[in-house]
C-alpha cells in the first residue's frame, strides 16, 4: 500500500569503521546498520504497548520507539525492511534505514554510574532519576537531534548519519576527560 520502491544508493556510515572508545568501565561502540521504519497512524490499539509517551518496547527481533502521538520508529535486523513494510502495511511508512546510525554507550559495572551520567549530562538534558530502562527521549546535541533510549545494557543513541563524526568527537573528548 505505502511501499514504493525509490531505492537510493546505500548510505555511507562513517563510524562503522571506528574502534569502540573506552575509558575505565565505560565504552562507546558504533552499532551495525539495521532496518529502520518510521510509521505514522493511530497507535491506540492494544498491540502498541510503546504508544505511551517516551516509551520504547522490544521483541526478540525489533524495537518500537515512541516519537509522538501518531509516530513510531521501528528498528529490526538489517535484512528485514521488506518484512517490516509488509507487517505494517496499514500505516504510512518512511524507510529511514540509511538516514540514521546508532551508538551504544555502556558501563560494564553500572548503567547508572557517575561516569555515564557525566558524559550524557554534558551532551544532553536528561533527568536520570526519571529516565528509566525502557524509556526514550528525543533531544539536541549541538546541531543534531538524537533519540536516546535507555536499555538494560546501556544507552542507545540514534542520530542522523551525516552528524556522525561531529557527535563522535564530542563523545571522544568527554570520555578522555572522564
Backbone as CSV, one residue per row, in Angstrom:
resi,resn,N_x,N_y,N_z,CA_x,CA_y,CA_z,C_x,C_y,C_z
1,UNK,0.824,-1.192,0.000,0.000,0.000,0.000,0.868,1.255,0.000
2,UNK,1.811,1.333,0.947,2.634,2.531,1.071,4.046,2.336,0.545
3,UNK,4.378,1.103,0.220,5.754,0.819,-0.158,5.965,1.087,-1.642
4,UNK,6.660,2.145,-1.946,7.027,2.485,-3.309,8.538,2.388,-3.382
5,UNK,9.033,1.637,-4.339,10.474,1.449,-4.435,11.124,2.703,-5.009
6,UNK,11.765,3.447,-4.140,12.516,4.629,-4.548,13.923,4.473,-4.007
7,UNK,14.526,3.334,-4.316,15.821,2.972,-3.767,16.898,3.973,-4.144
8,UNK,17.705,4.257,-3.173,18.868,5.112,-3.364,20.113,4.284,-3.099
9,UNK,21.257,4.739,-3.511,22.481,4.014,-3.174,22.604,3.892,-1.656
10,UNK,23.232,2.826,-1.202,23.407,2.630,0.232,24.179,3.790,0.837
11,UNK,23.753,4.169,2.019,24.377,5.292,2.712,25.764,4.909,3.202
12,UNK,26.573,5.900,3.379,27.880,5.717,3.977,27.736,5.927,5.473
13,UNK,28.094,4.928,6.261,28.044,5.050,7.707,29.472,5.239,8.206
14,UNK,29.892,6.494,8.361,31.303,6.778,8.620,31.843,6.198,9.916
15,UNK,31.018,5.951,10.902,31.538,5.478,12.183,31.649,3.958,12.260
16,UNK,31.149,3.239,11.278,31.178,1.784,11.336,32.596,1.240,11.413
17,UNK,33.558,1.965,10.885,34.944,1.500,10.900,35.713,1.967,12.135
18,UNK,35.076,2.733,12.980,35.745,3.242,14.186,35.843,2.138,15.233
19,UNK,36.975,2.092,15.909,37.117,1.185,17.047,36.328,1.769,18.208
20,UNK,35.727,0.919,19.039,34.993,1.451,20.196,35.907,2.307,21.073
21,UNK,35.329,3.331,21.672,36.043,4.142,22.657,35.833,3.502,24.017
22,UNK,36.835,3.535,24.845,36.632,3.038,26.203,37.522,3.790,27.167
23,UNK,37.019,3.966,28.359,37.741,4.609,29.446,37.241,3.971,30.726
24,UNK,38.128,3.276,31.403,37.771,2.500,32.588,36.670,1.509,32.213
25,UNK,35.520,1.579,32.838,34.457,0.603,32.548,33.443,1.117,31.530
26,UNK,33.626,2.341,31.021,32.669,2.941,30.090,33.153,2.726,28.653
27,UNK,32.211,2.349,27.778,32.559,2.164,26.369,31.500,2.803,25.482
28,UNK,31.936,3.217,24.306,31.051,3.756,23.279,31.344,2.984,22.005
29,UNK,30.332,2.333,21.454,30.513,1.490,20.274,29.530,1.840,19.181
30,UNK,30.014,1.949,17.939,29.088,2.076,16.818,28.353,0.744,16.652
31,UNK,27.063,0.796,16.409,26.287,-0.415,16.175,26.157,-0.657,14.676
32,UNK,26.015,-1.911,14.283,25.877,-2.185,12.850,24.574,-1.609,12.301
33,UNK,24.526,-1.366,11.002,23.280,-0.854,10.410,22.118,-1.808,10.687
34,UNK,20.925,-1.234,10.759,19.721,-2.040,10.942,18.591,-1.416,10.134
35,UNK,17.522,-2.188,9.953,16.345,-1.668,9.268,15.635,-0.694,10.193
36,UNK,15.218,0.453,9.651,14.508,1.465,10.436,13.335,1.971,9.619
37,UNK,12.172,1.948,10.226,10.951,2.341,9.539,10.163,3.271,10.447
38,UNK,9.881,4.485,9.961,9.003,5.391,10.703,7.587,5.118,10.236
39,UNK,6.691,4.947,11.212,5.280,4.710,10.930,4.475,5.882,11.444
40,UNK,3.451,6.243,10.688,2.521,7.281,11.134,1.123,6.700,11.059
41,UNK,0.332,6.955,12.094,-1.037,6.441,12.126,-1.588,6.449,13.538
42,UNK,-2.632,5.676,13.761,-3.292,5.572,15.060,-2.676,4.407,15.839
43,UNK,-2.061,4.708,16.957,-1.391,3.679,17.754,-2.122,3.383,19.056
44,UNK,-3.433,3.590,19.076,-4.214,3.332,20.288,-4.562,1.862,20.464
45,UNK,-4.313,1.037,19.479,-4.665,-0.382,19.550,-3.798,-1.094,20.587
46,UNK,-4.309,-2.201,21.160,-3.575,-2.925,22.204,-2.221,-3.470,21.773
47,UNK,-2.024,-3.699,20.469,-0.732,-4.233,20.033,0.385,-3.197,20.093
48,UNK,0.075,-1.972,20.533,1.082,-0.923,20.615,1.373,-0.558,22.062
49,UNK,2.057,-1.435,22.816,2.367,-1.079,24.203,3.333,0.093,24.309
50,UNK,4.073,0.387,23.240,5.032,1.501,23.268,4.379,2.823,22.909
51,UNK,3.076,2.827,22.729,2.413,4.040,22.257,2.221,5.080,23.350
52,UNK,2.719,4.814,24.517,2.656,5.799,25.590,3.907,6.671,25.507
53,UNK,3.779,7.862,25.935,4.844,8.846,25.786,6.188,8.355,26.315
54,UNK,7.217,8.596,25.527,8.618,8.348,25.877,8.935,6.891,26.150
55,UNK,8.208,5.968,25.579,8.467,4.559,25.831,9.142,3.903,24.642
56,UNK,9.869,2.868,24.929,10.454,2.004,23.916,10.030,0.590,24.276
57,UNK,9.644,-0.195,23.315,9.254,-1.580,23.554,10.086,-2.466,22.651
58,UNK,10.340,-3.675,23.102,11.181,-4.568,22.321,10.591,-5.966,22.265
59,UNK,10.813,-6.608,21.126,10.593,-8.036,20.997,11.979,-8.622,20.787
60,UNK,12.054,-9.911,20.532,13.370,-10.520,20.343,14.073,-9.995,19.095
61,UNK,13.313,-9.516,18.111,13.912,-9.091,16.855,13.801,-7.594,16.562
62,UNK,12.921,-6.881,17.248,12.713,-5.482,16.878,12.462,-4.610,18.100
63,UNK,12.577,-3.303,17.878,12.287,-2.304,18.905,11.323,-1.277,18.327
64,UNK,10.411,-0.796,19.156,9.499,0.279,18.762,9.764,1.460,19.686
65,UNK,9.956,2.638,19.114,10.230,3.848,19.879,9.118,4.856,19.622
66,UNK,8.578,5.413,20.691,7.532,6.427,20.598,8.177,7.748,20.211
67,UNK,7.785,8.300,19.078,8.309,9.589,18.643,7.291,10.708,18.801
68,UNK,6.045,10.359,18.921,4.966,11.327,19.067,3.641,10.584,19.077
69,UNK,2.552,11.295,19.304,1.255,10.629,19.448,0.820,9.826,18.224
70,UNK,1.338,10.159,17.052,0.958,9.401,15.865,2.177,8.929,15.076
71,UNK,3.304,8.746,15.781,4.534,8.373,15.089,5.361,7.410,15.933
72,UNK,5.790,6.319,15.306,6.643,5.315,15.933,7.850,5.072,15.036
73,UNK,8.978,4.717,15.643,10.146,4.266,14.902,10.319,2.794,15.224
74,UNK,10.388,1.970,14.200,10.600,0.537,14.369,11.997,0.220,13.866
75,UNK,12.793,-0.489,14.668,14.101,-0.955,14.222,14.119,-2.474,14.311
76,UNK,14.838,-3.089,13.386,14.925,-4.548,13.328,16.219,-4.915,12.609
77,UNK,16.571,-6.199,12.592,17.797,-6.605,11.892,17.859,-6.062,10.465
78,UNK,19.064,-5.870,9.980,19.313,-5.138,8.739,18.587,-5.681,7.514
79,UNK,18.347,-6.955,7.446,17.761,-7.532,6.238,16.242,-7.696,6.308
80,UNK,15.578,-6.981,7.199,14.147,-7.214,7.426,13.238,-6.075,6.977
81,UNK,13.735,-5.117,6.224,12.905,-3.954,5.891,11.663,-4.356,5.100
82,UNK,11.783,-5.274,4.169,10.607,-5.675,3.388,9.565,-6.345,4.270
83,UNK,9.998,-7.178,5.201,9.058,-7.825,6.121,8.383,-6.785,7.019
84,UNK,9.144,-5.787,7.476,8.557,-4.718,8.288,7.505,-3.949,7.492
85,UNK,7.833,-3.613,6.250,6.893,-2.867,5.426,5.603,-3.650,5.196
86,UNK,5.712,-4.939,5.008,4.517,-5.761,4.819,3.719,-5.862,6.112
87,UNK,4.407,-6.065,7.227,3.728,-6.214,8.516,2.946,-4.951,8.895
88,UNK,3.496,-3.790,8.577,2.877,-2.518,8.941,2.250,-1.821,7.731
89,UNK,1.727,-2.590,6.797,1.195,-2.046,5.547,0.041,-1.073,5.758
90,UNK,-0.648,-1.128,6.888,-1.786,-0.231,7.139,-1.363,1.156,7.617
91,UNK,-0.078,1.366,7.810,0.414,2.643,8.309,1.177,3.376,7.202
92,UNK,1.233,4.687,7.296,2.086,5.474,6.414,3.521,5.185,6.839
93,UNK,4.383,4.889,5.884,5.737,4.423,6.184,6.807,5.278,5.516
94,UNK,7.911,5.419,6.213,9.102,6.041,5.623,10.288,5.182,6.029
95,UNK,10.992,4.635,5.055,12.186,3.841,5.317,13.339,4.805,5.593
96,UNK,13.837,4.800,6.822,14.936,5.689,7.203,16.187,4.889,7.568
97,UNK,16.283,3.679,7.023,17.404,2.791,7.347,18.755,3.422,7.047
98,UNK,18.854,4.148,5.939,20.125,4.771,5.558,20.313,6.159,6.145
99,UNK,19.330,6.635,6.880,19.341,8.001,7.374,19.921,8.113,8.773
100,UNK,19.740,7.075,9.579,20.163,7.111,10.977,21.226,6.073,11.265
101,UNK,22.063,6.403,12.221,23.084,5.491,12.714,22.938,5.413,14.221
102,UNK,23.463,4.357,14.823,23.297,4.154,16.263,24.630,3.895,16.950
103,UNK,24.709,4.386,18.191,25.830,4.126,19.081,25.272,3.512,20.351
104,UNK,26.117,2.767,21.064,25.737,2.254,22.376,26.771,2.733,23.387
105,UNK,26.316,3.490,24.382,27.154,3.941,25.487,26.818,3.068,26.680
106,UNK,27.817,2.400,27.228,27.556,1.446,28.306,28.666,1.480,29.343
107,UNK,28.319,1.062,30.538,29.266,0.895,31.630,29.186,-0.564,32.053
108,UNK,30.289,-1.265,32.005,30.271,-2.700,32.300,29.919,-3.007,33.745
109,UNK,29.960,-1.992,34.620,29.645,-2.223,36.034,28.277,-1.687,36.440
110,UNK,27.895,-0.516,35.918,26.679,0.141,36.400,26.159,1.103,35.331
111,UNK,24.978,0.815,34.760,24.431,1.668,33.716,23.979,3.026,34.242
112,UNK,24.018,3.207,35.539,23.637,4.484,36.142,24.845,5.126,36.842
113,UNK,26.036,4.772,36.381,27.260,5.230,37.042,27.445,6.741,36.906
114,UNK,28.268,7.266,37.771,28.585,8.699,37.716,29.253,9.046,36.385
115,UNK,30.091,8.142,35.853,30.776,8.405,34.578,29.772,8.508,33.432
116,UNK,28.825,7.584,33.375,27.785,7.626,32.327,26.974,8.915,32.467
117,UNK,26.563,9.226,33.691,25.761,10.432,33.907,26.550,11.687,33.543
118,UNK,27.837,11.699,33.827,28.666,12.855,33.479,28.739,13.022,31.960
119,UNK,29.034,11.940,31.248,29.170,12.017,29.791,27.856,12.452,29.159
120,UNK,26.775,11.757,29.497,25.480,12.096,28.904,24.995,13.473,29.357
121,UNK,25.263,13.809,30.615,24.824,15.095,31.152,25.520,16.278,30.506
122,UNK,26.732,16.073,29.993,27.440,17.145,29.298,26.877,17.395,27.899
123,UNK,26.287,16.356,27.315,25.795,16.457,25.944,24.296,16.686,25.834
124,UNK,23.532,16.144,26.779,22.075,16.141,26.665,21.438,16.610,27.958
125,UNK,20.209,17.076,27.861,19.436,17.462,29.038,18.585,16.271,29.445
126,UNK,19.080,15.489,30.404,18.378,14.286,30.849,18.167,14.327,32.350
127,UNK,17.013,13.882,32.801,16.735,13.709,34.218,16.943,12.230,34.519
128,UNK,18.119,11.879,35.029,18.459,10.471,35.224,17.566,9.781,36.248
129,UNK,17.031,10.518,37.205,16.128,9.915,38.180,14.813,9.488,37.540
130,UNK,14.403,10.187,36.492,13.130,9.887,35.834,13.306,9.079,34.551
131,UNK,14.526,8.886,34.099,14.792,8.213,32.820,15.054,6.737,33.080
132,UNK,14.002,5.944,33.058,14.084,4.533,33.419,14.388,3.659,32.200
133,UNK,14.843,2.450,32.465,15.042,1.460,31.407,13.710,1.277,30.673
134,UNK,13.778,1.286,29.352,12.572,1.145,28.541,12.001,2.475,28.083
135,UNK,12.618,3.576,28.475,12.153,4.885,28.033,13.096,5.441,26.981
136,UNK,12.557,6.343,26.165,13.383,7.025,25.183,13.019,8.503,25.184
137,UNK,13.970,9.318,24.750,13.765,10.763,24.672,14.444,11.277,23.416
138,UNK,13.837,12.269,22.811,14.490,12.985,21.728,15.028,14.287,22.309
139,UNK,16.245,14.634,21.939,16.862,15.838,22.463,17.870,16.356,21.443
140,UNK,18.558,17.416,21.783,19.558,18.028,20.916,20.952,17.799,21.478
141,UNK,21.906,17.664,20.584,23.320,17.676,20.937,23.984,18.592,19.925
142,UNK,24.295,19.786,20.366,24.843,20.763,19.425,23.832,21.029,18.327
143,UNK,24.186,20.688,17.113,23.326,20.959,15.961,22.518,19.750,15.501
144,UNK,22.578,18.639,16.221,21.863,17.452,15.759,20.828,16.959,16.763
145,UNK,19.737,16.465,16.240,18.702,15.852,17.061,19.052,14.385,17.245
146,UNK,18.911,13.897,18.458,19.197,12.498,18.743,18.023,11.868,19.490
147,UNK,17.924,10.566,19.346,16.999,9.771,20.139,17.860,8.961,21.091
148,UNK,17.572,9.047,22.384,18.294,8.264,23.380,17.300,7.300,24.002
149,UNK,17.649,6.025,23.993,16.807,5.004,24.607,17.619,4.312,25.700
150,UNK,17.064,4.292,26.898,17.752,3.614,27.985,17.377,2.142,27.937
151,UNK,18.371,1.296,27.824,18.187,-0.145,27.721,18.855,-0.825,28.899
152,UNK,18.638,-2.106,29.046,19.287,-2.868,30.119,20.806,-2.829,29.987
153,UNK,21.295,-2.820,28.753,22.740,-2.909,28.524,23.408,-1.563,28.264
154,UNK,22.692,-0.458,28.430,23.288,0.858,28.236,22.324,1.824,27.586
155,UNK,22.874,2.837,26.953,22.089,3.895,26.315,22.293,3.829,24.808
156,UNK,21.223,3.565,24.084,21.246,3.588,22.632,21.086,5.041,22.210
157,UNK,21.970,5.500,21.338,21.936,6.878,20.854,21.814,6.812,19.339
158,UNK,20.705,7.318,18.820,20.469,7.303,17.384,20.503,8.732,16.857
159,UNK,21.169,8.925,15.726,21.371,10.264,15.182,21.452,10.173,13.665
160,UNK,21.286,11.302,13.007,21.439,11.339,11.550,22.883,11.024,11.190
161,UNK,23.043,10.121,10.236,24.377,9.642,9.858,25.320,10.776,9.473
162,UNK,24.801,11.830,8.876,25.663,12.929,8.441,26.310,13.664,9.615
163,UNK,25.787,13.486,10.822,26.362,14.126,12.007,27.264,13.181,12.800
164,UNK,27.582,12.027,12.257,28.344,11.019,12.978,29.686,11.490,13.501
165,UNK,30.510,12.051,12.634,31.841,12.496,13.067,31.742,13.603,14.114
166,UNK,30.807,14.487,13.914,30.564,15.601,14.836,30.230,15.072,16.238
167,UNK,29.311,14.126,16.310,28.889,13.560,17.585,30.007,12.717,18.212
168,UNK,30.691,11.945,17.374,31.780,11.095,17.861,32.864,11.943,18.532
169,UNK,33.202,13.092,17.947,34.221,13.966,18.529,33.807,14.463,19.913
170,UNK,32.534,14.814,20.077,32.039,15.208,21.402,32.278,14.086,22.409
171,UNK,31.838,12.895,22.057,31.990,11.758,22.966,33.459,11.464,23.246
172,UNK,34.283,11.528,22.219,35.694,11.242,22.379,36.344,12.177,23.406
173,UNK,36.048,13.469,23.272,36.612,14.447,24.220,36.117,14.193,25.644
174,UNK,34.822,13.910,25.768,34.268,13.683,27.102,34.796,12.413,27.739
175,UNK,34.959,11.368,26.955,35.462,10.119,27.526,36.926,10.246,27.927
176,UNK,37.687,11.037,27.207,39.091,11.253,27.584,39.178,12.050,28.885
177,UNK,38.201,12.914,29.114,38.215,13.767,30.314,37.569,13.091,31.528
178,UNK,36.951,11.926,31.313,36.238,11.255,32.429,37.203,10.383,33.203
